[in-house]
Amino acid sequence: MNIAFTTTGAYGTLAYVSIGLNLPHRYSTDSEEFKVPGFPESCRFHRSQLNPYVRDADGTDIWSRYLQTQLSQSIESFGWLCNSVEEIEPLGFDLLRKYLGVPVWSIGPLIPLA
């Protein structure tokens, strides 16, 4: 049994996974803003918010092929552990659970020792 662990919160995890797998910014030709699968229709992202590696990813480059392989394997996990608190981002956890279709548990915040 595999369980995935993410060091970010639920919103960040959903954005990372969905953008990494779907590359929605590549298909939005009418503006710099784009919708990300798994987020509400009213939620838009802007290309300027993306890391340059993600912004340049097209699904055939080495970085996105690696990332998509890792994410594809991770979403097949039994569940996910998320470094966040459910009470802080309940909508984020709800959206992430719906997108992944598996249990997601909050286990945070985990803070490294000084």
C-alpha positions as CSV (number, residue, x, y, z in Angstrom):
1,M,0.0,0.0,0.0
2,N,1.4,3.4,-1.0
3,I,0.6,6.7,0.7
4,A,1.8,10.0,-0.8
5,F,3.1,12.8,1.4
6,T,3.2,16.4,0.4
7,T,5.0,19.1,2.3
8,T,2.5,21.8,1.2
9,G,-1.1,22.6,2.1
10,A,-4.1,21.2,0.2
11,Y,-4.5,24.2,-2.1
12,G,-0.9,24.1,-3.1
13,T,-0.9,20.4,-3.6
14,L,-4.0,20.5,-5.8
15,A,-2.5,23.3,-7.9
16,Y,0.8,21.4,-8.3
17,V,-0.7,18.1,-9.2
18,S,-3.4,19.5,-11.5
19,I,-1.1,21.9,-13.3
20,G,1.7,19.3,-13.6
21,L,-0.6,16.6,-15.0
22,N,-2.8,18.8,-17.2
23,L,-0.6,21.7,-18.3
24,P,-3.8,23.9,-18.6
25,H,-1.7,27.1,-19.2
26,R,-0.6,25.5,-22.6
27,Y,-4.2,25.3,-23.8
28,S,-5.4,28.8,-22.7
29,T,-4.8,30.8,-25.9
30,D,-7.1,33.8,-25.3
31,S,-5.4,35.3,-22.2
32,E,-2.6,35.0,-19.7
33,E,-5.1,33.6,-17.2
34,F,-6.3,30.0,-17.2
35,K,-8.5,27.6,-15.3
36,V,-7.0,24.7,-13.4
37,P,-8.9,21.4,-13.3
38,G,-10.1,20.7,-9.8
39,F,-10.6,24.3,-8.8
40,P,-13.9,26.2,-9.0
41,E,-14.7,27.8,-12.3
42,S,-14.3,31.3,-10.8
43,C,-10.7,30.6,-9.8
44,R,-8.1,31.6,-12.4
45,F,-4.4,31.4,-12.4
46,H,-2.0,33.7,-14.2
47,R,1.0,32.5,-16.2
48,S,3.2,34.9,-14.2
49,Q,2.5,32.9,-11.0
50,L,4.1,29.7,-12.5
51,N,7.6,28.6,-11.9
52,P,9.6,29.0,-15.1
53,Y,10.0,25.2,-15.5
54,V,6.2,24.7,-15.2
55,R,5.5,27.7,-17.5
56,D,7.8,26.2,-20.2
57,A,6.6,22.6,-19.8
58,D,4.8,21.2,-22.8
59,G,4.6,17.5,-21.9
60,T,7.4,16.5,-24.1
61,D,10.4,18.1,-22.3
62,I,12.4,16.1,-19.8
63,W,11.2,18.0,-16.8
64,S,7.4,17.6,-17.5
65,R,7.9,13.9,-18.5
66,Y,9.6,13.2,-15.2
67,L,7.0,15.2,-13.2
68,Q,4.0,13.7,-14.9
69,T,5.4,10.2,-14.3
70,Q,5.9,10.9,-10.6
71,L,2.5,12.6,-10.2
72,S,0.7,9.8,-12.1
73,Q,2.2,7.2,-9.8
74,S,1.4,9.3,-6.7
75,I,-2.3,9.8,-7.6
76,E,-2.6,6.0,-7.7
77,S,-1.7,5.9,-3.9
78,F,-4.2,4.7,-1.3
79,G,-4.3,8.1,0.2
80,W,-2.3,11.4,0.8
81,L,-0.8,13.0,3.9
82,C,-0.9,16.8,3.6
83,N,1.2,19.1,5.8
84,S,-1.6,21.4,6.8
85,V,-4.5,21.9,9.2
86,E,-7.9,21.0,8.0
87,E,-9.5,23.9,10.0
88,I,-7.3,26.4,8.1
89,E,-8.2,25.3,4.6
90,P,-11.4,23.1,4.6
91,L,-12.3,24.0,1.0
92,G,-8.8,23.1,-0.1
93,F,-9.0,19.7,1.5
94,D,-12.5,19.1,0.0
95,L,-11.3,20.1,-3.5
96,L,-8.2,17.9,-3.2
97,R,-10.2,14.9,-2.0
98,K,-12.6,15.3,-4.9
99,Y,-9.8,15.7,-7.4
100,L,-7.7,12.7,-6.2
101,G,-10.7,10.5,-5.3
102,V,-8.8,9.1,-2.3
103,P,-8.6,9.9,1.4
104,V,-6.4,13.0,2.3
105,W,-5.3,13.5,5.9
106,S,-4.0,16.6,7.5
107,I,-1.0,16.0,9.6
108,G,0.4,19.4,10.1
109,P,1.8,21.7,10.4
110,L,5.0,19.8,10.5
111,I,7.8,22.4,11.2
112,P,11.5,21.5,11.0
113,L,13.6,21.9,14.1
114,A,15.7,25.1,14.3
